[in-house]
């Protein structure tokens, strides 16, 4: 099983202790020369030391040194034994005073050798031992009357104290290092336990994207046993070849954007499973930092969210079916309402048409031209009324069922509105007066002409229908800030406050309109047409004063029309 990368211990303590040891060894070499040269020049003397006290301290230092050495048995032991044997052989051969004096010399010589063995390499240990022995042998050969202890004891007074402090500091450092290493190993075991047993897939890569660790759950998902895979590049190729081609680019963009900003991120993608189907996965990306807070790698925690995606798809499908059902129920209610309305609204026009037709058939040859024309105009008016009812109902059905297509194009709104107003003046306005106000470029607006015609026709139709003869109807059109604003005002009866919240509902009619023919569909059509333009429709109404409807339609600035 691939192991997660383990942390390394801080080498600062080892470096500082090694530096201290090197300084003490250098001090040993310098003091050896400083005490050896004066002895050659001035002869034997012992003005600085107390042999009994120095022997005691030296014994303590040797004891501590041996204790420390016993805890660090490794390849340096060979160098230490070699150095000690070399000391004994050379010392016995070089001095005529005999073995006891050489043992005294050896007792002092062992201190720097022990110190060197704790930190330095084998060549350095041998060099220090040989150099020290060479100096002592040289002094003894050049001046036989000099007792070597006169040189070593003053040096020992400094070396013993330094050795004791160094040994204590080293032992404390070793204990701290053991504790830190133990803690690191415990943390590593805990991290490995978490990653090895986590159900989420964990993948670690370097900054180049090369896989450095992959958890067992990810290996199982990919269908590869770590025991059978020596090269992590196998997992690298598996990930790259199984990601859905449509998701490959978004995945790379998400990863590179996270690396650019050094911020964690989350993204979703599809990946082919062992069965050949694509599962939805969610990846949480974060960074691995070094002790200088510089990113060293990436960590991907990946979770299979196929079940969640399926649940979301089922929820969306339920919502869609509920919407369709609601629309079908609304359409059913509209159709039922329409059937009831036919029996009421169609009865009078059809009866009038039937009566006029019978009169023409029975007495047409006896009527003059004016009489026949009045009958025919009456029939034409009733047919127009029925046609309007059918058109309104068809429009509402299409919009409610989402059958109406939104087909905007460049429209001369000024010319279209003038045509509609002129048609009202000639056929339906009676003695009512129309005033029109225009502001802004209205000759080329990007909108749906058919829907705009529905909006303006129904607003003007209501204004004519619910205002008295001789009153004024005002139409205002303006363009500003990429918005077309249309306003229609009348001087009619107004809308009662109790009815104002429901006027855009299909088939709803106000309390004060019972004696006026109508279907209650006109404002519903206006509302739906405005919605298709992503616009708004508002109104202000006061009873016995009149009503003003204001429609705002946004103009897409990217769809500029030539003037």
N, C-alpha and C positions, 0 to 999 in steps of 0.2 A: 504494500500500500504506500502510495506517495505521501511523504511527510511534509507538513507545513514548515517553512523556513524557521529555524530557531534563532533566538536573539543571541548575540555575543557579549561577553563581559567587557567592562570598561578597562583598558590597559593602563590607565593613568597611575594607579597604585604601584603596579609592577615596574613601570618606568622610573617612578620616583625612588623606589627602594633600590633599584639597580644603580641609579645615579649616586645614591648615598654610599653604596658599597664600593663603587669605583673610586669615589673621592677618598674613602678610608684606605683603600689599597694604595692609592697614590701617596697618601700621607705616610703609609708604612715604608714605601720605597724612599721617600725624601728623608724621613727621620733616620732610617738606616744609614744613608749616606752622611747626614749631618753629624750623627754620633760616631760613625766609623772613622771619618777623616780626622776630627780632633783627637781621637784616641791614638791614631798613628803619629800625630804631631806632638801631643803633649804627654802621652803615656797614660797608664791606667789611673783612673780617678772615679770616685763614687760620691759626688757632692750633692746629688739631687734626689736620691731614692732611699727608701726604707725597705730592705729586702723582705722582711717578714710581712709587712702590710701588702707589698706588691705581690708576694707569693699567694697571699689570701685572695686578693682580688683576681689574680690570674686563674686561680682554681675555680672561682665562681664563673668567670668568663668561659673557661673550658667546659664546665658543666653545662652552662646554657647552650654553648655551641654544640656540644654533643647531643643535647636534647633536641635542638632544632634539626640537626643533621638526621637524627633518627626518624623524624617526621617527613623527611624529603629524600628517601632512599630512591635513587634513580641512577642514570648513567654517570652522574658526578661522583658517585662513590668510588668508581674505578680510578678517577683522577685523584681523589683524596688519598686512597691507599697507595697509589703510585708515588705521590708527593711525600707521604710520610716515610715510605721505605727509602726513597731517595735521600731524605733528610738523615735518616739513621745511618745509612751506608756512608754518605759523604762526611757526616759529623764524626763518626768513629775513625774513619780513615784520615781525617785532616787534623785532629787534635790529639796531642799526646797525653792529655790530662785523664783520658779514660772515659768509660761509658757513663758513670754517674753525672759528670759535667755535661755530657752530650744530652742526657735526658732532661736536664734543666733547660738546655737550649731548645730541645724539642718541645718542651712544654710551652714556651713562648712562641715558637714557630707555628704550632698547631692553630693558634687563634686566627691569624690572617688566612691560613689555608681553609679552615672551617668557614670563615666569612666568604671567601671566594667561592667555595663549593655550593653556597646557597643560591647564588645568582648568576655566576659567570660560566662561560663555556669551558670545556676541557683544555683547549690550548692556553687560555688566559690563566687558568689555575696552575698549569705546569710552568708557565713563564714566571709567575710571581714566586713560586717555590724555588725554581732554579736561580732566579735573580737574587733572592734573599740569601740563599745558601752560598752563592758565588761571592757575594759581598763579605759574608762572615769568614769564609775560607780564605779569601784574599787578605783580609785584615789579620787573621791568625798566622798566615804564612809570612807576611811582611813584618809583623811585630809579635813574636812568640810570647812576650811577657804580658800581652794584653789579655785579660780575661774577657771572653765574649759576653758574659753576663753584664759587664759594665756598659756594653752598648745596648743590649736588649732590654734591660730593666727600665731605663728611662723611657724608651719607646713603649714598653709595656704599660706604663702608667697612663699614657694617653690612649693606647689601643684598647686596653681593657674596658675603660669607661665607654668609649665609642662602640665597642663590640656589644656590651650589655644593652645599651640603648637600641642599637640596630637589631639585635636579636628580639628584644621585646616588641619593637615596632613591626618587625617582620612577622612575628607570630600573630600579632593583632591583625595585620593585613591579611594573613592567611585565613584567620577565622572569619573575617568579613567576606573574603572571597568565597570561602566555602559556603557561608550563609547565602550569599548572593547567587552562587551557582545552584545551590539547592532550591532557592526560590524560583530561579529561571527554569529549572527542570520541572518543578511543580506546575508553574504556569504553562510550560510547554505541554505537559501531560494533560492538564485541564483543557487547553486549547485543542489538542488533538482529540480528546474525548468528545468535545463539543462538535468539532467539524466532522468527526467520523460517524457520529450518531445523529447529526442534524438531518431532518427530512428535506430542507431546502438544499439546493445544489450550490456549492461554493467553489469558485474558480479564482485562482490568483495568477496574475500575469505581470511581466515586467512592463516598462513604459513602451517597449516596442510591440507589445501585444503577444509575446511568446508565453505559453502556459508554463507556470512554475509549480503549481499545485492544483489538484482537482480532487474534490471530496468523493468518498465512496458512493454517495447518492447520485452524484453527477456521472460517475463511472457506470453505475447501474442503469441510469437513464439512457446513456449512450450505448449500452450493451457491451462494454469492454471491461474485463477484469484487470485490475492493476497488476496482478501476478503475471499476466500474459503480455503486459505492455512495458517495455523498457524505455521507450522514447516518448516523452510527453508531446512531441510533435504529432503523434497519432491523434491525440485528443484535439490538438489545434486544427488538424485537417477535418476531423469529424464535425466540430462546431461550424467551421466555415462552409462545409458542403451541405449541411442539413438545414441551415437557416433558409426560410422562404426567400426566394430571389426578390420578391416585391418588398421585403422588409430589410434586405441587406443594406441598402443605402441609408435608410433612416437610422439603423443601428450604428453604422459608422459615424454618421453625423452627430448622434447623441454622445458617443464616446469621445470623439475629437472635441466637441464643444465642452464637455466636462473637463478634459485635459487642459484645454485652453484657459478655462476659468478656475481650474482646480477646486471645483465645487461638486459635491455629490449630486447624482441625478438618478431618475427612475424612468425606464422606458419599457415598452411592450413589443414583442415580436412573436412570429410563428416559427416553429421548428418541427422537422419531420421526426416522428418517433420510430421505434423498431417495426411497428406494423405498417409503416408507410404513410400514416395519416399525419396531419399537421396539428400540433398542440399549441395553445397560447401560453407564452411564458412572460413573466415579469421580472426584470433585472434591476436590482438596486446596486449602483456603482459607487464605490468609495475609494479612498487612496490609502496607501501605506507610506508613512513618512519616516525619515531617519531622525537621529537626535538633533539635526539642524533644521528640522521641519521642511526638508526638501522631499518631494515625492519620489519614491523608489519603485512603486508598482501599483497595480490596480487590484481591487477585490470586487468580485461580482457575486452577489447573493441572489440566486435565481429560483423562482417559485413557479410551479405549474398552476396557471389560473384558468385552465380550460373549463373547469366546472363553473367558475365564476362567470366566464364569458358566455357559457351556455345558458346559465341562469339569467344573465342580462338579455341575451337574445330572446329567451322565452318571455321575459317580462316585456320587452319591446313588442313582441308579437302579440301578447295579450292586450297591451295598450292599443296596438293597431286594430285588433279585432274588436275591442271595446269601442274604439272610435268609429269603426265601420258600422258596428251594431247601432251605436247612438245615431249615426247619420241615417241609417236605414229606418230607425224608429222615427226620426224627425221627418224623413221623407214620407213615411207612412202617415204620420199625423198631418203633414201638409196635403197629401192626396185626399185624406178623409175630409180635411177642412175644405179643400177645394170642391169636393163633391157636394158638400153641404152648401157651399157658396153658390155653386151653379144653380141649385134649385131656387136660390133667392135672387142672385144678381142677374142670372140669365132669363128668368121668367118674364120680367117686364120688357126687356129689349126684344125677346123673341115674340112676345104677344103683340108688341107694337109693329114689328115687321110683318107678322101674320096678318094683322088687321089692315095695314097699308097695302099689302099684296092683294088681299081679298077685294079691297075697295078698287084697286086698279083693274083687277080682273073683271069685276062686276060692273063697274061704272066708268071705266077708263075712257070708253068711247064717248061718254057724255061730258067728261071733264074738259075744261079748256087747258091750254098749255101750262098756265101758272099752277093750276090745281094738281096736274100730274107731276110737275116739278117739285112742289111742296111734299107730295107723297114720296117721291123718289129720294129727295134730300133727307126725309125722316128715316127712310130705310138705310140710306148710306150712313147717317149718323149713328144708328143703332148697331150697324155692322162694325163701324169703327170702334164703338164702345166694347163690343164683344171681342174684337181683335186685340184691343189693348189689354183686356182681362186675360186673354190667352197668352199674349206675349209676356205679361208680367209674371204669370204663373210659371211659364216655361223658363224664364230667366232665373227665378228663384230656385226652381228644381235643379237646374244645371249648376248654379253656384253652390247650393247646399250639398250636392253630390260631388263637388270638386271636378265637374266636367268642363268648366269654363277655362279656356286657354287665355293666358296673358300674353298678348302680342303687341308690344309697344313699337312704335315707329314715329317718324317725324310728322307732326300734325300741325296744320295751320289752325290754331285754336281760335283765333279772331274770326276767320271766315266761317268756321264750323258753328261757333256760337251765334253769329249773325244769322246764319241760315235757320237755326233752330228757333231763334226769337221771331224771325219773320214768319215762320210757319205758324207759331202761336198767334201772332197778330192777325193773321188771315183767317184762321179756322176756329180758334178756341178762346181768344182773349175777350170777345164782346166789346164792351166799352172801357175795359181796363187799359191803363197806359203803361208802356214799358220805357224805362230809362236804362241806358247802358254806360258804364264807365270802364275805360281801359287804361292800363299803366304798364309799361315795359314791353320788351319784345315778345309778342304773342304769335308771330307768324310761323315759328318753327320750334315746337315743343315735343320732346320725346316722351310719348305716352300711348296708351291703348285708346284708339279713336272710338271704338264701339263702346267701351266701358265709360269713357268720358261723356259720350252722347247719352247713355243711360242716366248718368249722374245729373247732368244739366236738364234733361227732359223731365225727369221725375220731380226735381225741385221746382221747376217752373210750372209743371202740371199741378202740384199741390198749392203753389202760390195762387194760381188762377182759380182752382177749385174752391179754396177756402177763404177767398177775399171777395168783397162785394163789387158789383159793377161800378165803374167810375173811379176805383181806387188805383193806386200806383204800385207797380212792381219794379224793383230795382235790381239790376244785374251788374256785378262788379268783377272784373278780371284783372289780375296783376301778377307780375313776376319779379321776385327779389330774393337774393341769397339762395339761389338754386331751388326755389319753391314756387309752385303755381298756386295762387290763392283765388278761390271762387266764392262769391257771396251772393245769396238771393234773399231779398227782403220783401215782405208783403205787409199790407195793412188790414189783415183779416182778423178772425176772432181770437187767434192765439191758441196755445195749447195749455189746458188746465194743469196746474202743478202736480196733481195726483197722477196724471197720465204721462208726464215727461220722462220717467225712467223706463217706460215700456214702448216708446214710439218706434224703436228699431226692431221690435219683435214682429215676425210675420203674422199678417191678418189682424194685427191690433189696430183699433181705431179709437180715437178720443171720444169722450162722452158728448162733446158738442158737435159731432159729425154724423149723428144717426140719420139725419134727413138728407145727407149728401151722398151721392153714389160714389163708391170706392171699394177697393179690395183690401186695403191695409198692407199692400206689398211694396208700394213705391219707396218708402224710406228704408225698408229692408234691402231693396235692390241698391239704393244709394250707398248704404253702409257696406255691403259686400264688395261693390265696385271700388270703393275707396280703400278697403282692406287689401285688395289685389294690387293696388298701387303703393302699399305701405304708407298710406296717408292717414289723415284724421278728419272727422266730421263733428262739428259742434253746433250748438244752436242757442239762441237767446229768444225767449218768448214771453209775452205778457198778454193776458186776456184783454180783449177789446182794443188792443193796440196793434198787435201784429207779431210776426216771427221773422227772425233772420237766421239762415243756415250758412255756415262758413266751412268750406272744404279746402284742405291744404294737401297738395300732392308734391312729393319730392321729385326733383329733376336730377337724373344721373349726370354728373358733370363729365363722365367719361363717354357719354353718348351725345356729343354736341351735334346739333343739326345745322346745316348751312342756312344762312339767313336768306 
